[in-house]
Amino acid sequence: MDDLNVNNYLKSHIRTVPDWPAPGVQFRDITPLLQDPRVFRVLIDAFVHRYMQPALRPDVVAGLDARGFILGSVVAYELGVGFVPIRKKGKLPFTTVEETYELEYGSATVELHTDAVQAGQRVLLIDDLIATGGTMMAGKKLLEKLGASVIEGAAIVDLPELGGSQRIEGSGLPLFTLVSFEGH
């Protein structure tokens, strides 16, 4: 399958749930991508084939809570590199660094263990979906606090109308997504 066919194939397996979690929201549900073993393999292979290229190969994959854990850990395993979780505040047992970011209504904080990455390591930062970009930007800042170099952000879905992909790329972080949905 070429890239366009892979992207269309994956997009056809993403479920849209109208009016969830609030009226007017079109929720893009990736769980059907994970349920079918063939579709899940196509999804993971799309990321793995990209990041096997020497110029894009990371030393570590970092996944954002929670669906970024699913993708990131499998991609890391396939690339033969380590995986580190970036979690919501209060979930990690060891010494952490934290970063707070703004949400539509309020704020949230994510944390990373202080020994999760080494200074100079090349990190791929992965999540399931880019909306406003706040979570990915917070993850990038955490990794950089520890001296790592975030080489690229990656996600399955981009919701460009919410401005997150533009914000992320505007920060200087390259972004790779497989599927784009207009509207939110």
NORSULHU-V467061 format. One record per helix or strand. SS is the DSSP state (hx for helix, st for strand). FROM is the first residue (numbers start at 1). TO is the last residue. Records with the same first field share a line. If there is no record, write none. Layout:
SS = FROM-TO + FROM-TO
This chain:
hx = 3-11 + 31-35 + 37-51 + 67-79 + 134-145 + 160-162 + 164-170
st = 15-18 + 26-29 + 60-64 + 82-88 + 96-103 + 106-113 + 122-130 + 149-158 + 175-180
